[in-house]
Amino acid sequence: QVQLVESGGGSAEAGGALRLSCVGSGVGYKAYCMAWFRQTPGKEREGVAAIYTTGTATVVARSVEGRFTISEDSAKNALYLQMNSLKPEDTATYYCAADLTGNCDIADVIRSRDAARAQLDVWGQGTMVTVSS
C-alpha cells in the first residue's frame, strides 16, 4: 500500500527554523508532483508549496514566500520543506501529498482546494509545527 510519512515537526521560537521531511513508500510508488499543506483547527487547509519531482518547477504560497523552500530527492522518494524565519502564524499541522498519475498542476493544487483533492492521490498523516512568540 502506498503511503506518505511526514517527520521533522516540533516546536520553535519565532525567527527560528525547522525542516520537514516526507517519504513515500509502497509497491509501485512513483510521484509526479508533491506538495505541502497546512491546517489549523477551525480553518481551511492551506496550500504551502508544491514541486514537480523532476525538480523543474516549484510554487510557494505568498504567505511563506521568501521564508520556506520546497525541495525533493526522487532517488529517496523524499520531499522536504525548509522553514526559516518562522512566525507564530506558521503554527499548524503540516501534511504532504503526492500525485501518482501525472495529473498534477502545481499551481492549481496550491491555489485550489478542489484541485488538490482531485489531483493528489495520497496524503500523509501530518506533523505538528508550533511556533512560539
C-alpha atoms as an extended CHARMM CRD file, in Angstrom:
* protein
*
       133  EXT
         1         1  GLN       CA              0.0000000000        0.0000000000        0.0000000000  PROA      1               0.0000000000
         2         2  VAL       CA              1.3280000000        3.3970000000       -0.9820000000  PROA      2               0.0000000000
         3         3  GLN       CA              1.8210000000        5.7910000000        1.8870000000  PROA      3               0.0000000000
         4         4  LEU       CA              3.4920000000        9.0700000000        2.8320000000  PROA      4               0.0000000000
         5         5  VAL       CA              5.0710000000        9.6590000000        6.2170000000  PROA      5               0.0000000000
         6         6  GLU       CA              5.9910000000       13.1250000000        7.4390000000  PROA      6               0.0000000000
         7         7  SER       CA              8.6050000000       13.9280000000       10.0690000000  PROA      7               0.0000000000
         8         8  GLY       CA             10.5020000000       16.8850000000       11.4300000000  PROA      8               0.0000000000
         9         9  GLY       CA              7.7210000000       18.7730000000       13.1330000000  PROA      9               0.0000000000
        10        10  GLY       CA              8.1700000000       20.2050000000       16.5800000000  PROA      10              0.0000000000
        11        11  SER       CA              8.4730000000       23.4710000000       18.4300000000  PROA      11              0.0000000000
        12        12  ALA       CA             10.4860000000       26.5370000000       17.5380000000  PROA      12              0.0000000000
        13        13  GLU       CA             10.6710000000       30.1250000000       18.5860000000  PROA      13              0.0000000000
        14        14  ALA       CA              9.7090000000       32.9370000000       16.2640000000  PROA      14              0.0000000000
        15        15  GLY       CA             12.5830000000       33.6040000000       13.9080000000  PROA      15              0.0000000000
        16        16  GLY       CA             13.7680000000       30.0320000000       14.1470000000  PROA      16              0.0000000000
        17        17  ALA       CA             13.8360000000       27.2330000000       11.5880000000  PROA      17              0.0000000000
        18        18  LEU       CA             12.5490000000       23.7100000000       11.0960000000  PROA      18              0.0000000000
        19        19  ARG       CA             12.9070000000       21.2070000000        8.2720000000  PROA      19              0.0000000000
        20        20  LEU       CA             10.0710000000       18.8660000000        7.4340000000  PROA      20              0.0000000000
        21        21  SER       CA             10.5410000000       15.6230000000        5.5460000000  PROA      21              0.0000000000
        22        22  CYS       CA              8.0780000000       13.3580000000        3.7810000000  PROA      22              0.0000000000
        23        23  VAL       CA              8.9440000000        9.9280000000        2.4350000000  PROA      23              0.0000000000
        24        24  GLY       CA              6.8060000000        7.8780000000        0.0890000000  PROA      24              0.0000000000
        25        25  SER       CA              6.7700000000        4.1030000000        0.0230000000  PROA      25              0.0000000000
        26        26  GLY       CA              4.8040000000        1.1530000000       -1.2490000000  PROA      26              0.0000000000
        27        27  VAL       CA              4.5540000000       -1.0850000000       -4.2540000000  PROA      27              0.0000000000
        28        28  GLY       CA              4.6750000000        0.9050000000       -7.4500000000  PROA      28              0.0000000000
        29        29  TYR       CA              5.1760000000        4.2360000000       -5.7100000000  PROA      29              0.0000000000
        30        30  LYS       CA              6.1220000000        6.9750000000       -8.1450000000  PROA      30              0.0000000000
        31        31  ALA       CA              5.1940000000       10.5780000000       -7.5880000000  PROA      31              0.0000000000
        32        32  TYR       CA              4.9430000000       13.1430000000      -10.3610000000  PROA      32              0.0000000000
        33        33  CYS       CA              4.3830000000       16.0970000000       -8.1350000000  PROA      33              0.0000000000
        34        34  MET       CA              4.3530000000       16.5920000000       -4.3900000000  PROA      34              0.0000000000
        35        35  ALA       CA              3.0860000000       19.3180000000       -2.1710000000  PROA      35              0.0000000000
        36        36  TRP       CA              2.8960000000       20.6160000000        1.3720000000  PROA      36              0.0000000000
        37        37  PHE       CA             -0.2920000000       21.8340000000        3.0100000000  PROA      37              0.0000000000
        38        38  ARG       CA             -1.0850000000       23.0640000000        6.4850000000  PROA      38              0.0000000000
        39        39  GLN       CA             -4.1700000000       23.3330000000        8.6120000000  PROA      39              0.0000000000
        40        40  THR       CA             -5.1360000000       24.7070000000       11.9920000000  PROA      40              0.0000000000
        41        41  PRO       CA             -8.3250000000       23.7740000000       13.8710000000  PROA      41              0.0000000000
        42        42  GLY       CA            -11.3320000000       25.6240000000       12.5500000000  PROA      42              0.0000000000
        43        43  LYS       CA             -9.5880000000       26.8180000000        9.4130000000  PROA      43              0.0000000000
        44        44  GLU       CA             -9.4940000000       25.5790000000        5.8530000000  PROA      44              0.0000000000
        45        45  ARG       CA             -6.4830000000       23.6570000000        4.6610000000  PROA      45              0.0000000000
        46        46  GLU       CA             -3.9190000000       25.9620000000        3.0210000000  PROA      46              0.0000000000
        47        47  GLY       CA             -1.5410000000       25.0940000000        0.2130000000  PROA      47              0.0000000000
        48        48  VAL       CA              2.0300000000       25.9400000000        1.1900000000  PROA      48              0.0000000000
        49        49  ALA       CA              4.3130000000       24.7560000000       -1.6020000000  PROA      49              0.0000000000
        50        50  ALA       CA              4.4590000000       22.2600000000       -4.4490000000  PROA      50              0.0000000000
        51        51  ILE       CA              7.0930000000       20.8020000000       -6.7420000000  PROA      51              0.0000000000
        52        52  TYR       CA              7.3600000000       18.5480000000       -9.7630000000  PROA      52              0.0000000000
        53        53  THR       CA              9.5550000000       15.5650000000       -8.9110000000  PROA      53              0.0000000000
        54        54  THR       CA             11.7060000000       16.3640000000      -11.9080000000  PROA      54              0.0000000000
        55        55  GLY       CA             12.6380000000       19.4420000000       -9.9350000000  PROA      55              0.0000000000
        56        56  THR       CA             11.8090000000       21.6430000000      -12.9000000000  PROA      56              0.0000000000
        57        57  ALA       CA              9.4120000000       23.9570000000      -11.1390000000  PROA      57              0.0000000000
        58        58  THR       CA              8.1400000000       24.9370000000       -7.7290000000  PROA      58              0.0000000000
        59        59  VAL       CA              5.3090000000       27.0630000000       -6.3970000000  PROA      59              0.0000000000
        60        60  VAL       CA              5.2640000000       28.6710000000       -2.9760000000  PROA      60              0.0000000000
        61        61  ALA       CA              2.3040000000       30.3820000000       -1.3350000000  PROA      61              0.0000000000
        62        62  ARG       CA              2.5740000000       34.1130000000       -0.8810000000  PROA      62              0.0000000000
        63        63  SER       CA              2.2400000000       33.7500000000        2.8810000000  PROA      63              0.0000000000
        64        64  VAL       CA              5.5430000000       31.8580000000        3.0890000000  PROA      64              0.0000000000
        65        65  GLU       CA              7.4010000000       33.2200000000        0.0860000000  PROA      65              0.0000000000
        66        66  GLY       CA             10.9910000000       34.1090000000        0.8870000000  PROA      66              0.0000000000
        67        67  ARG       CA             10.9130000000       32.0460000000        4.0910000000  PROA      67              0.0000000000
        68        68  PHE       CA             10.0210000000       28.4770000000        3.0640000000  PROA      68              0.0000000000
        69        69  THR       CA             11.7640000000       26.3720000000        0.4160000000  PROA      69              0.0000000000
        70        70  ILE       CA             10.4490000000       23.1450000000       -1.0420000000  PROA      70              0.0000000000
        71        71  SER       CA             12.7890000000       20.5200000000       -2.4730000000  PROA      71              0.0000000000
        72        72  GLU       CA             12.7230000000       16.8630000000       -3.3950000000  PROA      72              0.0000000000
        73        73  ASP       CA             15.0050000000       13.8650000000       -3.8280000000  PROA      73              0.0000000000
        74        74  SER       CA             13.4120000000       11.4290000000       -6.2420000000  PROA      74              0.0000000000
        75        75  ALA       CA             16.0350000000        8.7840000000       -5.5530000000  PROA      75              0.0000000000
        76        76  LYS       CA             14.8320000000        8.6760000000       -1.9530000000  PROA      76              0.0000000000
        77        77  ASN       CA             11.1450000000        9.2960000000       -2.7130000000  PROA      77              0.0000000000
        78        78  ALA       CA             11.5400000000       12.2540000000       -0.3920000000  PROA      78              0.0000000000
        79        79  LEU       CA             10.0580000000       15.7150000000       -0.1300000000  PROA      79              0.0000000000
        80        80  TYR       CA             11.3700000000       18.4740000000        2.1040000000  PROA      80              0.0000000000
        81        81  LEU       CA             10.2010000000       21.8180000000        3.4170000000  PROA      81              0.0000000000
        82        82  GLN       CA             12.8350000000       24.1180000000        4.8550000000  PROA      82              0.0000000000
        83        83  MET       CA             11.0770000000       26.6640000000        7.0320000000  PROA      83              0.0000000000
        84        84  ASN       CA             13.0850000000       29.7130000000        8.0630000000  PROA      84              0.0000000000
        85        85  SER       CA             12.1260000000       32.9190000000        9.8490000000  PROA      85              0.0000000000
        86        86  LEU       CA              9.2170000000       31.1330000000       11.4400000000  PROA      86              0.0000000000
        87        87  LYS       CA              6.2620000000       33.1350000000       12.7200000000  PROA      87              0.0000000000
        88        88  PRO       CA              3.6030000000       32.1800000000       15.2740000000  PROA      88              0.0000000000
        89        89  GLU       CA              1.0600000000       32.1380000000       12.4350000000  PROA      89              0.0000000000
        90        90  ASP       CA              3.0060000000       29.2400000000       10.8700000000  PROA      90              0.0000000000
        91        91  THR       CA              1.7360000000       27.0650000000       13.7160000000  PROA      91              0.0000000000
        92        92  ALA       CA             -0.2720000000       24.2520000000       12.1260000000  PROA      92              0.0000000000
        93        93  THR       CA             -0.3260000000       20.6080000000       11.2360000000  PROA      93              0.0000000000
        94        94  TYR       CA              1.6250000000       20.1560000000        8.0210000000  PROA      94              0.0000000000
        95        95  TYR       CA              0.6790000000       17.4830000000        5.5040000000  PROA      95              0.0000000000
        96        96  CYS       CA              2.4250000000       16.2520000000        2.4050000000  PROA      96              0.0000000000
        97        97  ALA       CA              0.6230000000       14.8610000000       -0.6040000000  PROA      97              0.0000000000
        98        98  ALA       CA              1.5950000000       13.2710000000       -3.9110000000  PROA      98              0.0000000000
        99        99  ASP       CA              0.2020000000       12.8300000000       -7.3950000000  PROA      99              0.0000000000
       100       100  LEU       CA              0.7810000000        9.2840000000       -8.6510000000  PROA      100             0.0000000000
       101       101  THR       CA             -0.8110000000        9.6070000000      -12.0930000000  PROA      101             0.0000000000
       102       102  GLY       CA              0.8990000000       12.5790000000      -13.7290000000  PROA      102             0.0000000000
       103       103  ASN       CA             -2.2490000000       14.6370000000      -13.4470000000  PROA      103             0.0000000000
       104       104  CYS       CA             -0.9000000000       17.4150000000      -11.2770000000  PROA      104             0.0000000000
       105       105  ASP       CA             -0.5440000000       21.1240000000      -11.9070000000  PROA      105             0.0000000000
       106       106  ILE       CA              1.4710000000       22.5090000000       -9.0080000000  PROA      106             0.0000000000
       107       107  ALA       CA             -0.0090000000       25.9930000000       -9.2210000000  PROA      107             0.0000000000
       108       108  ASP       CA             -3.5480000000       24.6110000000       -9.2220000000  PROA      108             0.0000000000
       109       109  VAL       CA             -3.0970000000       22.3900000000       -6.1860000000  PROA      109             0.0000000000
       110       110  ILE       CA             -1.7200000000       25.2690000000       -4.1320000000  PROA      110             0.0000000000
       111       111  ARG       CA             -4.4040000000       27.7430000000       -5.1330000000  PROA      111             0.0000000000
       112       112  SER       CA             -7.4580000000       25.4920000000       -5.1890000000  PROA      112             0.0000000000
       113       113  ARG       CA             -8.6630000000       23.0420000000       -2.5570000000  PROA      113             0.0000000000
       114       114  ASP       CA            -10.8270000000       21.3370000000       -5.1870000000  PROA      114             0.0000000000
       115       115  ALA       CA             -7.8070000000       20.8820000000       -7.4620000000  PROA      115             0.0000000000
       116       116  ALA       CA             -5.7780000000       19.4930000000       -4.5780000000  PROA      116             0.0000000000
       117       117  ARG       CA             -8.4660000000       16.9260000000       -3.8290000000  PROA      117             0.0000000000
       118       118  ALA       CA             -8.7920000000       15.9740000000       -7.4880000000  PROA      118             0.0000000000
       119       119  GLN       CA             -5.1350000000       15.8610000000       -8.4650000000  PROA      119             0.0000000000
       120       120  LEU       CA             -3.3690000000       14.4920000000       -5.3860000000  PROA      120             0.0000000000
       121       121  ASP       CA             -3.7910000000       10.7960000000       -4.7600000000  PROA      121             0.0000000000
       122       122  VAL       CA             -2.1650000000       10.1000000000       -1.4240000000  PROA      122             0.0000000000
       123       123  TRP       CA             -1.8030000000       12.1660000000        1.7490000000  PROA      123             0.0000000000
       124       124  GLY       CA              0.3150000000       11.7930000000        4.8470000000  PROA      124             0.0000000000
       125       125  GLN       CA             -0.9540000000       11.8250000000        8.4060000000  PROA      125             0.0000000000
       126       126  GLY       CA              0.5900000000       15.1700000000        9.2460000000  PROA      126             0.0000000000
       127       127  THR       CA              3.2710000000       16.5580000000       11.5110000000  PROA      127             0.0000000000
       128       128  MET       CA              2.6600000000       19.3340000000       14.0120000000  PROA      128             0.0000000000
       129       129  VAL       CA              4.6120000000       22.5780000000       13.9920000000  PROA      129             0.0000000000
       130       130  THR       CA              4.3300000000       25.0300000000       16.8760000000  PROA      130             0.0000000000
       131       131  VAL       CA              5.9740000000       28.4340000000       16.7710000000  PROA      131             0.0000000000
       132       132  SER       CA              6.0840000000       30.4890000000       19.9390000000  PROA      132             0.0000000000
       133       133  SER       CA              6.4700000000       34.2430000000       20.0820000000  PROA      133             0.0000000000
